[in-house]
């Protein structure tokens, strides 16, 4: 039986911020910053009308669980970096959840992946 990460009824998003940039894959992301280093996290979205997908910021109900996870700091230290032309190191929500050994969010049929690649 598979278990998925469930959206809580009550949540507060204190960590991570929506960051707008000129990246070739996305125009906004959720940025986690510690000092000068940053890690951008993106999540795929779907438009039912046009049947198109795009990458954007992460749902606010999951940001605190990512940041407060016991393994987040270690992951952040190995994957984050200084901004280069306003762009930070980027990972997908699924990549970070997998690395932190968190229950994944439910996978949709329309999702594509960047698994094991630098974005």
Secondary structure, DSSP 8 states (H G I E B T S, - for coil): --------SS----S-EEEE---SSBSEEEEEEETTEEEEEEEEEEETTTTEEEEE---HHHHHHHHTSTTHHHHHHHH-B--BTTB-EEEEHHHHHHHTT-------TT----TTS--
